[in-house]
Amino acid sequence: MIKEIRMGGTGGQGLILAGLVLAEAAGIYEGKEVIQVQEYGGAMRGGSVLSEILIGLKGENILYPAVTKADILLALSQEAADRWTGAMKKDGCILYDVSNVMKVPPSTAKVYPAPITEMTKKKLGGELGINMVALGMMREITEIVSREALEWAVLQKAPKGSGEFNLQALRHGFALAKETFPSKK
């Protein structure tokens, strides 16, 4: 089975790094086949950003290197929710930030609204780290990779000197998912 993941938001939220961390966790740490691609809007900071990750869960080869119908959507902007909600598998999962997404278009996917920006500011003192908080939450909801794999990948891929901060943000995401969606576990 191939899992297709989309992470959409705006430039500056760190979704490209989050996609690279997820791909590294699945590919290097867990030995799965992985493809990660990214798309930038007109401007790096503030423009739209998309990170797509395909993961072959049981040794399957990935035959097409792009997400067609996502299993998982992480939407950190209204534009991402509007653009990608209709391109979900019917049993998919949408995690979105209630601070930046006012309404998610109708979908058959399971929807998880969360105060990602608000909690990132509260726990980390600002929006820096929102990508890792969101990635940690997504992991807890979907169990797409192990916690250990993500923690290892964060330390490998985080910019020099920011590994511990990003690891702390990821762990806040794990805890926030448990607080926000206690029935998930």
C-alpha positions in Angstrom: 0.0 0.0 0.0 1.3 3.5 -0.9 0.4 6.3 1.5 0.0 9.7 -0.2 0.6 12.8 2.0 0.1 16.4 1.2 1.2 19.3 3.5 0.1 22.7 2.4 0.5 26.1 3.8 2.4 29.3 3.2 6.1 30.1 2.8 7.8 30.5 6.2 5.8 27.8 8.0 8.5 25.2 7.4 6.5 22.6 5.5 9.3 21.8 3.1 11.5 20.9 6.1 8.6 18.9 7.6 8.2 17.0 4.4 11.9 16.2 4.3 11.9 15.0 7.9 8.9 12.7 7.2 10.6 11.3 4.1 13.9 10.8 5.9 12.1 9.1 8.8 10.2 6.7 6.5 13.0 6.1 4.0 16.2 6.0 5.9 15.2 5.1 9.4 12.3 2.7 8.5 13.7 1.5 5.2 10.5 2.2 3.2 10.4 3.5 -0.4 9.8 7.2 -0.4 9.4 10.1 -2.8 9.2 13.7 -1.6 8.5 16.6 -3.9 7.8 20.3 -3.2 6.1 23.2 -4.8 6.5 26.9 -4.1 4.1 29.7 -4.9 5.1 33.1 -6.3 7.1 34.1 -3.3 9.0 32.0 -0.7 7.7 33.7 2.4 4.0 34.2 2.4 3.3 32.4 -0.9 1.7 29.0 -1.1 3.9 26.0 -0.4 3.2 22.3 -0.9 5.2 19.3 0.2 4.1 15.9 -1.1 5.4 12.6 0.3 4.6 9.1 -1.0 5.5 6.2 1.2 5.5 2.5 0.2 4.4 0.9 3.5 5.0 -2.8 2.8 7.9 -2.7 0.4 5.8 -1.6 -2.6 7.4 0.2 -5.4 6.1 3.7 -6.1 5.2 3.8 -9.7 3.9 7.4 -10.0 6.0 10.2 -8.4 3.1 12.5 -7.3 0.2 12.5 -5.0 -3.1 11.9 -6.9 -5.6 11.3 -4.1 -4.1 12.0 -0.6 -4.6 9.7 2.4 -3.4 12.5 4.6 -3.7 16.3 4.3 -2.1 18.8 6.6 -3.6 22.2 5.9 -2.0 25.2 7.6 -3.7 27.7 5.3 -7.1 28.3 3.9 -5.7 28.1 0.4 -4.4 24.6 1.1 -7.7 23.4 2.5 -9.6 24.9 -0.4 -7.3 23.5 -3.0 -6.6 20.0 -1.7 -9.7 18.8 0.4 -11.4 17.6 -2.8 -8.4 15.5 -3.8 -8.7 13.1 -0.8 -9.3 9.4 -0.6 -12.7 8.8 1.0 -11.2 7.2 4.1 -8.5 9.9 4.4 -7.5 12.2 7.2 -7.4 16.0 7.2 -5.6 17.8 10.0 -6.0 21.6 9.8 -5.0 24.6 11.8 -8.1 26.4 13.1 -6.1 29.7 13.4 -5.5 29.8 9.7 -8.3 27.7 8.2 -11.8 29.1 8.8 -13.7 26.4 6.9 -12.8 23.0 5.3 -14.8 22.2 2.2 -17.0 19.1 2.6 -15.2 15.8 2.4 -15.6 12.1 3.2 -12.3 12.2 5.0 -12.0 12.3 8.8 -11.4 15.9 9.8 -9.2 16.9 12.8 -9.4 20.7 13.6 -6.6 21.8 15.9 -5.2 25.1 17.4 -1.8 24.4 15.9 -0.6 28.0 15.6 -2.1 29.0 19.0 -0.5 26.1 20.8 2.8 26.6 19.1 2.8 30.2 20.3 1.8 29.2 23.8 4.4 26.4 24.1 7.3 27.8 22.1 6.8 31.5 22.4 6.1 32.2 18.7 5.2 30.6 15.5 8.7 29.1 14.9 8.3 25.4 15.2 4.7 25.2 13.8 5.9 22.7 11.2 7.2 20.3 13.8 4.2 20.7 16.1 2.0 19.9 13.1 4.1 17.0 12.0 4.1 15.5 15.6 0.3 15.8 15.7 0.0 14.2 12.2 2.1 11.3 13.4 0.0 10.7 16.5 -3.3 10.8 14.5 -2.1 8.6 11.5 0.9 6.6 12.9 2.4 7.0 9.4 5.9 6.5 10.9 7.2 5.7 14.4 7.9 8.5 16.9 11.5 7.3 17.1 11.9 7.6 13.3 10.6 11.2 13.3 12.8 12.2 16.3 15.9 10.8 14.6 15.0 12.5 11.3 14.5 15.8 13.0 18.0 15.7 14.4 19.4 14.8 11.0 17.5 17.3 8.9 17.1 20.4 11.2 19.3 23.3 10.3 22.5 23.4 12.3 21.9 24.5 15.9 18.2 24.0 15.8 17.9 20.3 16.3 16.9 20.4 20.0 14.4 23.1 19.5 12.8 21.2 16.6 12.7 18.0 18.6 11.0 19.9 21.5 8.4 21.2 19.0 7.8 17.8 17.6 7.2 16.4 21.0 4.8 19.2 21.8 2.9 18.1 18.7 2.8 14.5 20.1 1.3 15.8 23.4 -1.0 18.3 21.7 -2.6 15.5 19.6 -3.2 13.4 22.7 -4.8 16.4 24.5 -6.9 17.5 21.5 -8.0 14.1 20.3 -8.0 11.8 23.3 -10.4 9.3 21.7 -7.9 8.7 18.9 -5.7 6.6 21.2 
